[in-house]
Amino acid sequence: MAKRIIPFGVIGCGLMGREFASAAARWCHLQNVDFEPRIIAACDANPQMTAWFSDNVPHVRRVSSDYQELLADPEIEAIYCAVPHNLHAQIYSDIIRAGKHLLGEKPFGIDAEANRQISEVIAAHPKVLVRCSSEFPFYPGAFRLRQWIEEKRFGRIIEVEAGFWHSSDLDPNKPINWKRRVATNGEYGCMGDLGMHVVHLPLRFGWKPQNVRSLLSKIVPERPDGKGGMAACETWDNAILACQAQQDGQSFPLTLSTKRIAPGHANTWFLRVWGTDFSCEFSTKNPKQISFLPYTPGAEQAWHMLDVPYRSAYETISGPIFEFGFSDSILQMWAAFCDEVVNRDAMQGPFRCATPEEAAASHQLFTAALQSQQSGQTVSLA
Ligand SMILES: NC(=O)c1ccc[n+]([C@@H]2O[C@H](COP(=O)([O-])OP(=O)(O)OC[C@H]3O[C@@H](n4cnc5c(N)ncnc54)[C@H](O)[C@@H]3O)[C@@H](O)[C@H]2O)c1
């Protein structure tokens, strides 16, 4: 199949920038797609990070510490950008103004004002495709759950819980990094860091929080600064957001949690939906398994456990019995973005990446959650 090559630049070559480069390197894993990204340029403020791209990514012909050089390169059609949150507003806006399609990392701005600035630039450049990174919906278990929601299997929703939990910050000796500082990660703390992952599918299903009562915790007050001293650890470690959402005019509780300190959870993303006709739960803790309970009144209530086949949005060479992992979800998400760049509303795949509107809704929620923490009251989002 002839493939349309999309020349990409990567801005921010750290943890996520390299994860993306590695996903592009195994594009042959995908079958029957008529597009392919090609990373031809990389930018990072730290030259050691771009050196990895020069050494490992075959088509890279330009590396730079100045992202404007990538934006001035007419061959680059799209950018993947993964930089600290305080840089999102400026760099994302410049990328869009330069006419490059953007797959940007969450949270799409350090706070609501930064997000508003990005949204304004997006509105002024309607031909530029802008999407926000969120890969967990591409796990086969999450994908299956999404299909069941679309098929309206659940009946009346009883309640929904979604979460994204990490645990490495339980170690008080873990040195501080930009994600624990307000200046670089933002006042949202763990919500800005992890929250888009949690709200993406609920928002996509139309379950927009109407109000929020938040419980935010700071657990480790300071951390080694890497220079022999200690530094204040300013950001919220954990957040529990109790919200109300609606489906078909009926309210239900929607509990969203983002935790940097969830003992034993390395990168656990989960979604649990209980309904009167059907209930279902998927967690990346057991990435092969999805649990579900179909119910008819009076019948026994038995949970079914399914080893869900390796099937996501785009066909792959993997046999259905093989296991799916984080890097597979990045590959699938990148395919969805490229699919939309090339095919727009006639996408081959069934699921578009998180939209700027969904990112903006997450900012509205996290801002209200900060207000709720301060006042101790429920804050309306209506
Ligand atoms: N989708 C996910 O699962 C996921 C996971 C982790 C992080 N993230 C997001 O990705 C983004 C980056 O996080 P990370 O973990 O990769 O961080 P990181 O610290 O590993 O990488 C960030 C890189 O940006 C570079 N940088 C800083 N200023 C720059 C500038 N002016 N120009 C160019 N490069 C610059 C840094 O040198 C660093 O290499 C954040 O928005 C974060 O929330 C997403």
PDBQT file of the ligand as one rigid body, heavy atoms in Angstrom, charges set to zero:
ROOT
HETATM    1  N1  LIG A 401       1.312  10.902  27.665  1.00  0.00    +0.000 N 
HETATM    2  C1  LIG A 401       1.962  10.438  28.713  1.00  0.00    +0.000 C 
HETATM    3  O1  LIG A 401       1.773   9.298  29.126  1.00  0.00    +0.000 OA
HETATM    4  C2  LIG A 401       2.984  11.310  29.390  1.00  0.00    +0.000 A 
HETATM    5  C3  LIG A 401       3.893  10.762  30.292  1.00  0.00    +0.000 A 
HETATM    6  C4  LIG A 401       4.846  11.619  30.868  1.00  0.00    +0.000 A 
HETATM    7  C5  LIG A 401       4.831  12.976  30.577  1.00  0.00    +0.000 A 
HETATM    8  N2  LIG A 401       3.905  13.476  29.713  1.00  0.00    +0.000 N 
HETATM    9  C6  LIG A 401       3.880  14.918  29.355  1.00  0.00    +0.000 C 
HETATM   10  O2  LIG A 401       4.936  15.138  28.425  1.00  0.00    +0.000 OA
HETATM   11  C7  LIG A 401       5.487  16.436  28.617  1.00  0.00    +0.000 C 
HETATM   12  C8  LIG A 401       6.974  16.275  28.882  1.00  0.00    +0.000 C 
HETATM   13  O3  LIG A 401       7.149  15.366  29.947  1.00  0.00    +0.000 OA
HETATM   14  P1  LIG A 401       8.417  14.386  30.002  1.00  0.00    +0.000 P 
HETATM   15  O4  LIG A 401       8.109  13.395  31.065  1.00  0.00    +0.000 OA
HETATM   16  O5  LIG A 401       8.779  13.910  28.649  1.00  0.00    +0.000 OA
HETATM   17  O6  LIG A 401       9.503  15.408  30.560  1.00  0.00    +0.000 OA
HETATM   18  P2  LIG A 401      11.078  15.346  30.426  1.00  0.00    +0.000 P 
HETATM   19  O7  LIG A 401      11.600  16.259  31.479  1.00  0.00    +0.000 OA
HETATM   20  O8  LIG A 401      11.585  13.948  30.386  1.00  0.00    +0.000 OA
HETATM   21  O9  LIG A 401      11.336  15.981  28.975  1.00  0.00    +0.000 OA
HETATM   22  C9  LIG A 401      11.076  17.335  28.706  1.00  0.00    +0.000 C 
HETATM   23  C10 LIG A 401      12.167  17.819  27.764  1.00  0.00    +0.000 C 
HETATM   24  O10 LIG A 401      11.868  19.153  27.364  1.00  0.00    +0.000 OA
HETATM   25  C11 LIG A 401      13.110  19.799  27.197  1.00  0.00    +0.000 C 
HETATM   26  N3  LIG A 401      12.959  21.249  27.159  1.00  0.00    +0.000 N 
HETATM   27  C12 LIG A 401      12.844  22.117  28.192  1.00  0.00    +0.000 A 
HETATM   28  N4  LIG A 401      12.732  23.375  27.719  1.00  0.00    +0.000 NA
HETATM   29  C13 LIG A 401      12.770  23.306  26.374  1.00  0.00    +0.000 A 
HETATM   30  C14 LIG A 401      12.715  24.263  25.328  1.00  0.00    +0.000 A 
HETATM   31  N5  LIG A 401      12.571  25.562  25.574  1.00  0.00    +0.000 N 
HETATM   32  N6  LIG A 401      12.810  23.824  24.056  1.00  0.00    +0.000 NA
HETATM   33  C15 LIG A 401      12.954  22.516  23.776  1.00  0.00    +0.000 A 
HETATM   34  N7  LIG A 401      13.026  21.558  24.734  1.00  0.00    +0.000 NA
HETATM   35  C16 LIG A 401      12.926  21.954  26.001  1.00  0.00    +0.000 A 
HETATM   36  C17 LIG A 401      13.943  19.322  28.394  1.00  0.00    +0.000 C 
HETATM   37  O11 LIG A 401      15.330  19.532  28.192  1.00  0.00    +0.000 OA
HETATM   38  C18 LIG A 401      13.557  17.855  28.426  1.00  0.00    +0.000 C 
HETATM   39  O12 LIG A 401      14.457  17.036  27.703  1.00  0.00    +0.000 OA
HETATM   40  C19 LIG A 401       4.676  17.073  29.747  1.00  0.00    +0.000 C 
HETATM   41  O13 LIG A 401       3.646  17.835  29.193  1.00  0.00    +0.000 OA
HETATM   42  C20 LIG A 401       4.116  15.881  30.495  1.00  0.00    +0.000 C 
HETATM   43  O14 LIG A 401       2.901  16.162  31.182  1.00  0.00    +0.000 OA
HETATM   44  C21 LIG A 401       2.997  12.665  29.116  1.00  0.00    +0.000 A 
ENDROOT
TORSDOF 0
